[in-house]
Every structure is written in C-alpha cells, then in structure tokens.
C-alpha cells in the first residue's frame, strides 16, 4: 500500500492544502485537494473516493476533479462512497445543478462520469485488493472513519474528523494496524471548542491512543489548523513515549 499525502491541513492557506490521502494512485480518502496536487493523467487514475463527511475541506476538490475528467473524453470515472447522510448532502447541496452540475447525469445518464455508492457500517466494500470498513465517529455532522485492509489483514486506519470516540477502536480489533492517521485540530487551551465541534487536541489525542487495543506501527497526525500548527506541534512533542509523525503535504509512505 502506497500512500501519498495530497493535503493534511485542517484549513487552507499558502502551502497548506485540505485533507486528501491517495492510496496506490486510484483510491482517495477524502478530497479536500486533488487537482492542485496532481496532473491530469494522475487525476484520471482515481476511481474511488471514500468521504468521511461532507464538510467543505473534505469535499472541495471533487467538483473540479470531475470537471477535469470530463475534459479527457472518457479517460476516467469516479465512484463517490460514504454513508447515506453524506451522499444526501452532496446531492442536495453541491451537485444540484445550481452550485455545480450533476455529474451523475453527464455527459449522459447512461454513461455518467460520476456515481454514488452508499456504504454500510456492517459490511466492507471491496475495491481491487482492499476491503474498506466504515465506522461512525464523533463529529459535529455525520462522519465516518475507515479501515483499509489488505488480504493479509494489515490495515491503514483513518479517523477523519473526530472527537473522543470508541466505535472505531472497537472496529480495529483483529486487524494488524500498520498505520493510524488521526486528527489533532486544536491546541490544548482550546479543548472546549474541540469537544464542542468534534475534534481532538494533543491531550485528547493522548487519551484516545490509550484506548487502542494494540498500538499501531506508525501514528500520523493530520488536520492541524494552520494558524495553531506550531503550538499543536509543541504540545505533541511533550507526549512522552508516543512516536508521532505530523504529516505534511506531498509526503509519501508505504505499508
């Protein structure tokens, strides 16, 4: 499994792209940025996008991605996957022929560039050599974390945006978690805002990591709000005995 970090920020600014993780060139976890990070040929290789939730910083790049793929005259097609509530938000609020064209009908209803697939939290979705498991997490809107497992049971776990949660940690039992990508959006002095909005701080992160049945081989931190990044990083460094890597855009790693 090859992972490329297209974006790892909890907002947008110079040199800071919203969240998107590309697996093996074809599978995206969230889509806060795509076309600003990939050339057109690379964009056409993407076939599946698993969305954690419908907040703008996690879906922002999809309209431009599908628009670009249309221009290739059939070189690519996209399946958007998430929970029923997230898909409903996309249909109602984005691809509604007002904010953006409904690309499930373009270039024709018989041969659309984009389609939706509702995922269940009860059974996995199989995409090529991977099984992707979905679990609800604790955010301000309906949101899902994902376990991306290969045939041997080795897995990448991605929390998306979440505050303190338990369901995802119960779901990962039995998997050999090689890497955990987990959010930390705010510094500790903003813990009330973090809890109210469904996010983590370094201290809250520490409590979540203590819930894990088995420590993952690697822990990657994402979704830092860029204007608090330095303070969050200082506080993360004080978490003794926990090896963490704060992600940056265009970082690549393998499992």
Secondary structure, DSSP 8 states (H G I E B T S, - for coil): -EEEEEE-BSS-BTTB-B-EEEETTTEEE--S-STTTS-HHHHHT--EEE-S---HHHHTTHHHHHHHHHTTTSS--EEEEE-HHHHHHHHHHTSSSSSS--TTSSS-TTS-SEEEEE--SSS-EEETTEEEEEEE---SS--EEEEEE-TTSEEEEE--S-SS-SHHHHHTTTSEEEEEEEE--S-GGGHHHHHHHT---HHHHHHHHTT-SS--SEEEEE-B-GGGHHHHHHHHHTSTT--EEE--TT-EEE-
